[in-house]
C-alpha cells in the first residue's frame, strides 16, 4: 500500500494543506482566547458569593461537559437560524470551541484556586493584606502554576477538536484532507499529511507546556 504513496502529489499541492494549517491555527487561537475568557468568568462566578450566579455558572459548565462538541456545533449552526440568528461559519466555529473548552477550563482554574492552602490565605489576611493583594500575590500565582499543565492539555484537545469544524465547511486541516481526496482520490496522502501536521502542532504545544510549567514553578516556588 505504501508503495503507491505519492509524495510528489503532496509537494505539488501543499498550498492546500498550508491554507488548512493557517485556518486551524487561527481558529484554535481565537477559540482558546474565548475559552480562557469564559473559563475565568465562569470560575469567578462559581466561586463568588452570589448564589444565582453560582448556579448559572454551574449550569453552563455541566451542560457543556455533558454533551458532545459535535452536538453543540450543530445546535449553533443549524439550530440558531431556526430562531432567526444566522452567523458566519467561522464565528460559529469559534463560539463552539470557546464554549466547549471554556467549561473545562473553568474547572481547571477552580481546581487550581482551591488547591492553594487556606492557611496561606489566612496568614496573608492576618498580615494586613487587602483581598485584592491576597489574590494577586498569594492565590493567583500558585493557582496558575497548579493549572498550567491541565490548561495546556485542554489547549491540545481544543486544537484537535477544531477538526470537527470541517463538518460546517470551514477550510481547516481536516477539510483540506477531504478536499485533497475529492480532487485526486488519494486519501492516504491527504490524511497522513494532516496527521503529521497535527502531530507537529502537538509537539510544539507540549514543549511550550513543559517550558511554561517549569518557569512558573521556578518563579512561584511551587512543586
C-alpha positions in Angstrom: 0.0 0.0 0.0 2.8 2.4 0.9 4.5 1.6 -2.4 1.7 3.7 -4.0 2.2 6.6 -1.7 2.6 9.7 -3.9 4.9 12.1 -2.1 5.2 14.3 -5.1 1.5 14.9 -5.2 1.6 16.3 -1.7 4.5 18.6 -2.6 2.8 19.8 -5.7 -0.4 20.7 -3.8 0.9 21.6 -0.4 -0.6 25.0 -0.6 -3.9 23.3 0.1 -2.6 22.0 3.4 -0.8 25.2 4.2 -4.1 27.0 3.9 -5.8 24.5 6.2 -3.0 24.7 8.7 -3.3 28.5 8.8 -7.0 28.3 9.5 -6.6 25.5 12.1 -4.1 27.7 14.0 -6.2 30.9 13.7 -9.4 29.2 14.7 -7.7 27.4 17.6 -6.1 30.7 18.8 -9.4 32.6 18.7 -11.2 29.6 20.3 -8.6 29.5 23.0 -8.9 33.2 23.8 -12.7 32.8 24.0 -12.3 29.7 26.2 -9.9 31.3 28.7 -12.2 34.3 29.0 -15.3 32.2 29.5 -13.4 29.8 31.8 -12.1 32.6 34.1 -15.6 34.3 34.2 -17.4 31.0 35.0 -14.8 30.2 37.6 -15.1 33.6 39.3 -19.0 33.3 39.3 -18.9 29.8 40.7 -16.6 30.8 43.5 -18.3 34.1 44.1 -20.8 34.9 46.8 -23.9 35.3 44.7 -25.9 32.1 44.7 -27.8 32.8 41.5 -24.6 33.4 39.6 -23.0 30.3 41.1 -25.9 28.2 39.8 -25.8 29.9 36.4 -22.1 29.2 36.1 -22.6 25.6 37.3 -25.4 25.1 34.7 -23.2 26.3 31.9 -20.3 24.1 33.0 -22.3 20.9 33.5 -24.5 21.3 30.4 -21.4 21.8 28.2 -19.4 19.0 29.8 -22.3 16.5 29.5 -22.9 17.0 25.8 -20.6 16.3 22.8 -18.9 19.2 21.0 -20.5 17.9 17.7 -24.0 18.4 19.2 -23.1 21.9 20.4 -21.6 22.8 17.0 -24.7 21.6 15.1 -27.0 23.4 17.5 -25.2 26.7 16.8 -25.0 26.1 13.1 -28.4 24.6 12.4 -30.4 25.5 15.5 -29.8 29.2 15.8 -31.0 30.0 12.3 -34.4 28.5 13.3 -34.9 31.3 15.7 -33.5 34.0 13.3 -29.9 34.1 14.4 -27.6 33.4 11.4 -23.9 33.6 12.0 -20.9 33.1 9.6 -19.4 29.6 9.8 -16.1 30.9 11.3 -18.0 32.7 14.0 -20.0 29.6 14.8 -16.8 27.6 14.9 -15.0 29.9 17.3 -18.1 30.1 19.6 -18.4 26.3 19.7 -14.7 25.9 20.5 -14.8 28.6 23.1 -18.0 27.4 24.8 -16.8 23.8 24.9 -13.2 24.3 26.2 -14.3 27.2 28.4 -16.4 24.9 30.6 -13.4 22.6 31.1 -11.0 25.5 31.7 -13.4 26.9 34.3 -13.0 23.7 36.3 -9.2 23.7 35.8 -9.0 27.3 37.1 -11.3 26.5 40.0 -9.2 23.4 41.0 -6.0 25.5 40.9 -7.5 28.1 43.2 -8.9 25.6 45.6 -5.6 23.8 45.8 -4.0 26.9 47.4 -3.6 26.1 51.1 -6.2 28.0 53.2 -3.5 28.6 55.8 -1.6 30.8 53.4 -4.6 33.0 52.7 -5.3 33.3 56.5 -1.7 34.3 57.1 -1.8 36.9 54.3 -5.1 38.3 55.7 -3.7 38.5 59.3 -0.6 40.4 58.0 -3.0 43.1 56.8 -3.1 42.5 53.0 -6.2 43.5 51.2 -8.4 40.9 49.4 -7.1 42.1 46.1 -3.4 41.8 47.1 -4.1 38.4 48.6 -5.5 37.2 45.2 -2.7 39.0 43.3 0.3 37.9 45.3 -0.8 34.7 47.1 -3.6 32.9 45.3 -3.2 33.6 41.6 0.5 32.8 41.2 0.0 29.4 42.8 -3.3 28.7 41.1 -1.7 29.4 37.7 1.2 27.1 38.5 -1.2 24.3 39.5 -3.4 24.9 36.4 -0.6 25.2 33.9 -0.3 21.6 32.8 -4.0 20.7 32.7 -4.6 24.0 30.9 -2.1 23.2 28.2 -3.6 19.7 27.9 -7.0 21.2 27.3 -5.4 23.5 24.7 -4.2 20.5 22.8 -7.7 19.0 23.0 -9.1 22.2 21.6 -6.8 22.1 18.6 -7.7 18.5 17.8 -11.4 19.3 18.3 -11.1 22.1 15.7 -11.1 19.3 13.1 -14.9 19.0 13.6 -15.3 22.4 12.1 -14.8 20.8 8.7 -18.3 19.5 9.1 -19.7 23.0 8.6 -17.4 23.7 5.6 -14.6 25.6 7.4 -11.4 25.1 5.4 -9.1 23.9 8.2 -6.8 20.9 8.1 -9.5 18.1 8.1 -11.4 19.9 5.3 -8.1 20.2 3.4 -7.7 16.5 3.5 -11.2 15.9 2.4 -10.7 18.4 -0.5 -7.5 16.8 -1.4 -9.2 13.4 -1.6 -12.1 14.7 -3.7 -9.7 16.3 -6.2 -7.1 13.5 -6.5 -8.7 10.4 -5.0 -5.7 9.9 -2.8 -7.0 9.5 0.8 -3.7 8.1 2.2 -1.6 11.0 1.2 -4.1 13.6 2.4 -4.8 12.1 5.8 -1.1 11.2 6.5 -0.2 14.8 5.8 -2.7 16.3 8.2 -1.8 13.7 10.8 1.8 14.8 10.6 0.8 18.5 10.8 -1.4 17.8 13.8 1.5 15.9 15.4 3.8 18.9 14.8 1.3 21.2 16.5 1.1 18.8 19.4 4.9 18.7 19.8 5.1 22.5 19.8 2.3 22.9 22.4 3.7 20.1 24.5 7.1 21.6 24.5 5.7 25.0 25.4 3.7 23.4 28.2 6.7 21.8 29.8 8.7 25.0 29.5 5.8 27.1 30.9 5.3 24.8 33.8 9.0 24.7 34.8 9.2 28.5 34.5 6.1 29.1 36.7 7.2 26.6 39.3 10.6 28.3 39.5 9.1 31.7 39.9 6.4 30.7 42.4 8.4 28.0 44.2 5.6 25.5 43.8 6.3 21.8 43.3 
